[in-house]
Amino acid sequence: MLKIIKKQEIDRYLKLAEKKRGPYGDPKILKQVEFIINSVRDNGDRALRDFTKEFDKVEVKNLKLSKTEIDSAAKKAGKDFLAALREAIGNIRAFHEEQKPEEWFEPLADDAVFGMRTIPIERVGVYVPGGRATYPSTVLMNVIPAQIAGVKEIALISPPKISPYIVAAAAELGIDEIYQAGGAQAIAALAYGTETVQKVDKIVGPGNIYVALAKKAVFGSVGIDSIAGPSDVLIIADEESDPGFIAADLLAQAEHDPDAAAILITDSPELAEKVNEQISRQIKKLKRQEIIIDSLKSNGRILLVDSLKTAVEIANRIAPEHLELFSSPQKMLSEVKNAGAVLMGPYSPVAAGDYIAGPNHVLPTGGTARFSSPLTVYDFVKRQSILGYTKPALMKVRKSAELLANLEGLDAHARSISIRFS
């Protein structure tokens, strides 16, 4: 059952939720993450194996999977899985092919030229979490846009024992550099390298609080996609919406993690009651009841509002990872400013986007959709600005450039221009 918050209580609820944003973590966790990172940076493979034994309860002899191990694991996946995987790959690849960035060069007067080059990142590390579930879809969503961007080297790392489904997904995409390690120690290995793990230029992929804080800590030594927090969904619906569909989508979100958030905003008290009734019925059939109950108790809410217009305004303030528009989706879409992914209508559940539709499921969490975007091909390229001046072109801007340099007290800057005309 979700707690119902009435309109006079909503602002207070939102303010409390906003204060909790950000994976800052317990000081003890921060200290532990720092210790793990430093240990791996200083001691390489030995520290990586020690932490794997301590946290994953697995003694890993070979941190890197051999081709034989990859082929053997991939064979265990099964034909039905591979068929579904290939369908997903086709859709995801088609969607991301539309994102190929273009270069441009603009000739100006006096033989000057401006432009922007687009260059793929050389080497990327993909972190695929283990723990509560198996995530071959994470492999697809992180690897495919990198490949389309033109990244030459992609390394995958995941906690042992790596699921054959994860290995099969990697193998299907041609990834043969796969390491067995998880948590903050895996992020440190990708960032700084070990005797076995070659360091990367950028790390992508979701994970728990240890992974998130480790990515934050190594940023600067490497690039990162984002600091992912718990997953969330927000649904906007009216009295005509199907309460069974809504309940199913809220439960699907809640089964991710005890910290996952599932929120319904509606202008119908009757719908709110029906959704809670459906949740009580449907949860009895689900395997991950304990996780779902914890999640809904902590972060599941129904917000009662006067109108759907107010619902959209609140959604923009929350900036959800997933926003499902059950009611008048075409009409409301133009008012949506902050959301990682917008799913339109009652037959567009989050799960379709997570696995098969094509758009990326690596999305901004924790309200960061206010200023960030889903993972795309653009995350795997760098841009270089290009400037080419001839002497006449530089002469044309000389006085203004020298004036601004001298104004800032940087006379050497000004002289570096004037010397070319002395």
N, C-alpha and C positions, 0 to 999 in steps of 0.2 A: 504493500500500500504506500502510495506517495503522499507526503504531506502537502496539503493544499494551502497556498498562501494567497490571502485576499488582497485586493488592490491597495488598501491603506498600509499593508505591511511590505509591499514589494520593494519600495525604495530602500528600506532598511536592509532587506535581504540582499539586494544588489550591492550595497556598500560593503557589507560584510564579505561577500563573495569576491569583490574587487581587491580587498586587502589581502586575500589569500593567494593572489596570482603570483606565479613564478616558482620554479623548482629550487627554492633556496635551500631547503633541507635543514635537518637537525645539525647543530654544530659538530656533534660527534660523527655524523656521516661525512660532513665536509672534511674533517680531520682525517678520517679513514681513507677517503678518496685521494686526498693529497699524499698520504703515506703510500698507497698502492701505486700511484703514478710515479712517484719518486723512486720507488723500489724497482719498478719495471724499467724505468729509464736508466737506472744505475746498474741493474743486475740482469737485464735481458731475459733470455729463455728460462733461466733458473727461477726467477721471480714469477714469471708467467706460469710455470708448472706448479710452483708452490701455492700460488693463489687459486689455481684451478683445483688442486687437491683440497684446499681448505674450504672453498666456497661451493664448488660443484661436486665434491666428493668423488672425483675421478682422477686417476693417475694417467696422464697423457704422455705416451712415449714419443709419438710423432705429432708435433704441433700442426704440421702441414699434411693434408691428406694427399696420398699418392694417387696416380691415375687409376691404379687397380682398385683402391678404396673408393674412389669416386664412381667408377663404373659399376662396382658391386652394389653400392648404396643406391644408385640410380635405378638399377634393375629391380629393386624391391618395391619401387613406387607403384607399379601396376599400370595396365593399359588405360583404364578408365580415368585415372588421375592424369596421365599424360595427355589424353584427349581433351580434358577440361583445361589443362594447363596451356595447351597450344591454342585453344580458342581464346583464352584470356590474353595470351601473348599477342595474338593477331590484333585484338581490339586495342590493347594498351599501346602497341607500336603504332597503329594507325592514328590514334589520338595525338601521340607525342611527335609524330612526323610533322604535324602542322605547326610545331613550335620552332622549327629550325631558324635560328637567328641569321639575319642578313648583314653583310658588310656594306658600307657605303663610303664613297669618296666624292667630294664636292669641289670641282675646280673653281677658283675665284680669279678675279682680275690680277694682272701682273704676275701670272704664272704661280700664284699661291694655290695650295691645295689643303683641304681639311678632310678628315675621314675617321672611320672607326673600324678597326679590325676585330674579328671574333676568333678566338683561339681556344681549342679544347684544353681542359685541365689534363695534365700528363697522366697522373696516377690517382685513383680514387679507392678508398676503403669503404665497403658496405658492411654495416653491422646488422645482423639479423638476430633478434632476441630469441631466447628459448624459454625455459621456465614453465609458465602455466599452459602454454599452447604451442602449436607448430605453425610457422608463418611462411610458407612458400610464396604467398602473395607479396610479402615484403621484398623478397628477392626480385620479383618481376618489377615492382614499382620503383625500386632504386636502381636496378641495373639497366633497364631498357632506355630510360631517358639519357643515361650516361653514354650508352652505346650510340644512340642517335646523335648525341653531341660530338662524338668522335674521340671519346676518351680511349687512350691506347691500352692502359693497364687498369684492370679492376680486380681488387682482392676482396674476398668475402670472408668474414669472421663470425663465428657463432659458438655459443656454449656447447660443450660436449655433454652427452654424445649427440652429435648432430643428427637431426632427423633425416631419414632417407628422402623425404619429400623436399626438404630444403636443398639437399645435394642434387636431387633430380632436376629441380627448377634451375639451379645454377648451371648444371651440365647442359640442359636444354638451350641455355643462352650462350653456351660456349665458354663459361667461366671455369677455369681449371686451377685457379689459385685459391684454395679454401683452407682456412685455419680453424683449429679447435681451441677457442678461448672465449670467455664471456666477461661481462661486467666492466668495471673501470679498468681492469688490467688489460682487457682487449683494446680499449680505446687508447690506452697508453702505448701499447705495442704498435698500433697503427700510426700513432703520432710521432714516436721517437725511433721506432724500429728495434729489433732484437737480432740475435744471430740468425734466427729463422725468418722472422717477419720483416719484410722490407717496408720502410716507412712510406707513407702516402702524402699527397698534397691536400686532400680534402676527405673528411669523414662524413658519411651520411647514414641514416637509419635510426629507428626509434629504439628505446630501451627503458629500463627502470630508472629510479632516482639516481642510482650510482652511475649509470651510463650518462644520464643527462648532465650531472654535475662534472663528470670527467670530461665530457665534450666541452663544457664551459671552461674548464681549467686549461685544456690544451689549445683552445682557440688562440690563434696568433702564431703558434708553432705550425698549425695546420688550419685549413678552413673547415667549417662545419655547416651543415644545412640549417639546423635550428636546435634549440634546447627544448625538446619535446616534454610536455607534461602529460597528465592523464587525459585520456580520450573523452569526448563529450558529444552529445547530440541535443539539439533544441528543436521541438516540433511546434508548429503553429497550426491550429485546427479550430473549426467551428462545429456547431451542433450537428451538421450533416455529415461530418467525417466518421469513418468507421472506427469505433473504439477498440475493436479487436486488432486491427492493423497497427494502431498507435501503440497499444500495449505491447505488441510483439516487437516493435522497433525500440521501445524503451528498454525492454528486457534484453534485447540483443546488445544494446549499448552497455548495460549494466554488467553483462557477463564478462566483459573485458578484464575488469580490475575492481577491487573494492573502492578505489579512488575515482573511478569513472563517473561521469555526471550524465543524468538523463532528465531532461526538463520538457514539460509540456506547457505551452501558453495558449489559453483558450478564453473565449468570451461566454462560454456555456458551462454553468455549474452542473448541468445534467450530464454533459460529456465527461466532465471531470470524474463524476461518480462512476460512470460506466467504464471508464478506462481503469480506474482502481479495481473495479469488480473483475475486469478481464485479466488484470495483472495477477490477482489472487488465484484465478482459475489456471492461467497458462503457466505460471511458475512451477506448479506441481509436476509438470511434464518435463522440466528441464534438468540437465545433469549438473549444472554449476550453480545450484540453488544458494549455497552458502555465500559465494562471491556476490551473486545478484542481490541477496538480501542485505549484505553489508553495504553494497554500493547504493542501493535505493534508499536505505535508511540514512546514509551520510549525505548523499548528493542528489537524490531523486526528489523532484518538486513539481507541483502543478501551480502555475501562476494564473489567477483569475483576473481578467481585465475587462474593461468596458467595451473595447472594440479591437478588431484585428489591426487597425492602424496603430493603436497603442502597442499591440503585440510586436509589430515590426520595429517600433522605436526601442522597445526593450531588447529585442534580439540584436539590434545594432550596438546596444550598450554592452551586452554580454559577449558579442563577437564569437559565436560558437564555431567549433571545428566543423560540425555538420549541421546544416539547417534544412529541415524538411518542411515544405510548404504544402500542407494538405488542402488548404482552402484558397481558391482564386490565385494559383501560383503565378500565372502570367501577369496579373494585375499587381501583385505584391512585389514581384522581382525587381522592378525599377526602383523600389524604395529600399531594397536591401543593400547596405553599404559594407557591412562587416560580417563575413562568413567565409570559412575555408572552402566549403563545397555547398552548393545549393541543390537540393533534390526536390524536383517539382512534381507534385501530384501524388495520389495514394499508391501508385504502382512504381514508385522510384525509391525503394528503401535504401538505407545506407549500405546494406550488404551487397547490393548490386554494384555500387561504386567501389566497394572494398575489393571485389574479386574479378569482375568480368566486363564491366561497361567500357572502360578505357581511360577515363580521367584518373589522375594519381590519387591514391589514398593517403599519401604522406602529406598531412595538412597542418596548418598552424593551430596550436592548442592553447589553452589557458588565456583566452582573450587576445592572443597575438595576431588574430585575423584583422585587428585594427590597423596593422602596419606590415603584415607579411602575407605570403602567398603559398599555394601548394607547391610541392616539388615539381620542377619542370626541367626541360632541356637546358634552359637558361642557367640553372644552378651548376651546370657542369662545363661552362665556358667562361673565359675571361675576355674582357674587352680592352683594346688598346686604342687610345686616341692618336691620330696621326696629324702632323703639321709639317708642311713643307713651304718655306718662303724663298723666293729669289731675292737678290739685292734690291731691286725696285719695290718689291712687295714689303720688305722690311723697312725701307726708307719711308714708305707711306704711313706706317704706324709708329715710326721711331719717336717722334716728339711726345706722343701720348704715353708710350711705354716708359720712356725715360722720366717723364713727369711723375707717373704713378710710383715708380721705383724709388725716386728721390723723396717723394712724399712719405713713403714708408721707412725712410732712413736707410735704405739698402743701396748705397751708391755704387757698390761693386756690380749689382744687377744693372744699374743704368749704364755703367761704363762698358759692360759686356755687349751692349748694343752700340754705344757711340764709337767704340774702338773699330768697328767694322766700316766706319765712314771717315776715319782720320787719315 
